[in-house]
Amino acid sequence: MADKIKVALNGYGTIGKRVADAVMRQDDMTLVGIAKTKPDYEAYVAAKKGYPIYAVDPGKAESKFKAAGLSIAGSNKEMIKKADIIVDCAPEGIGEENKKLYEELKKPAIFQGGEEHEVAGTSFNAAANYNEAIGKQFVRVVSCNTTGLCRLLYAVDKAVGVKKARVILIRRGGDPNDIKRGPMNAIVPDPIHLPSHHGPDVQTVLHNLPIVTSAVKVPTTLMHMHFVNMTLNKAVSRDEILGAIRQWPRMWLIPSWMNIKSTADVIEFGRELGRPRNDMMENAIWEESVTMDGDELNLFQGIHQESDVVPENVDCIRAMTGIEKDNMKSMAKTNKTLNIGVVSPWKCSP
Ligand code: NAD
């Protein structure tokens, strides 16, 4: 095998720590290190895992890391210099600031969905537009909601053709550890103006797909829920749609016999499966909800906001570095290493 791709994680929170673990599971990648702003329990676990920790601002952070008994390997600038590619998982808007550093050091970088499309110029979903990322210096992996929508819309559009999609997104209020956003006791139209930004965001990947979206935030932390309505190019059978979805392991059709009634059950299933952090990286589509009415398709899908973008980041690394030019091969490798595909033949640990 060719040399392994050296990956650095700049920003190690909800998304960054998951991408770091996913990179560690790839036989064609190595983890140069992770960058933290300060010591905390996530830094402690990273150290326990043996990940080299670099400080975002060593002048400020060095003594704090020392006091916590955690050693740092250097500055994040030094980490970036050692890497072939950086996955930037800093908070929304900070990626854009970090871009100056990547430009200065002439390093390719992946940004996350909190950044505007223009920060990278190319937005990415592994199934839909892998080729657009090949050889690029900057690419953005789209947000959790947009990733879930791109997977589904691409699959149905490829199989049957989508004339127009209309989506209502019921968004989680915050992540489970995100106390600053709660508690709240309200349903928040977010954004209040219609349509929401999610439709144009999907179009950064599926350029010609007509889509309108609206979104509300609700007091839950587990997952998002989408109600998706599509007018298709022709009337097809429900079985044809189910068949199109089944071809993609990153979408999981929940059978009714599993008695999964809510997002809470989906996450509980992740716990039962013994998945790391209960992650459900697949779109969780309720099979019973998949309904055809003439040329109209309706369904519900749950999106695990903390993890669905993780395999997309792994594939984006392969695309940008050109180590794998075939998206299906990259996705298959990522799916296998991350146990993606709930109904695929893999084992639950006893
Ligand atoms: P987070 O707040 O959980 O983690 C961000 C980490 O980056 C923190 O540890 C923070 O200390 C660190 N950081 C702060 N300033 C930094 C800097 N200058 N350089 C490097 N690191 C810095 O955030 P998150 O939820 O993981 O989100 C990261 C990105 O992923 C955002 O663009 C977000 O929109 C996107 N995203 C988040 C979710 C989600 O549900 N959490 C889903 C998909 C995409």
Residues whose N, C-alpha, C, O or C-beta is under 5 A from the ligand:
A	BS01	NAD	N10 G11 Y12 G13 T14 I15 G16 A35 T37 V56 C89 A90 P91 E92 I94 Q112 G113 G114 E115 S143 C144 D175 Q305 E306 V309
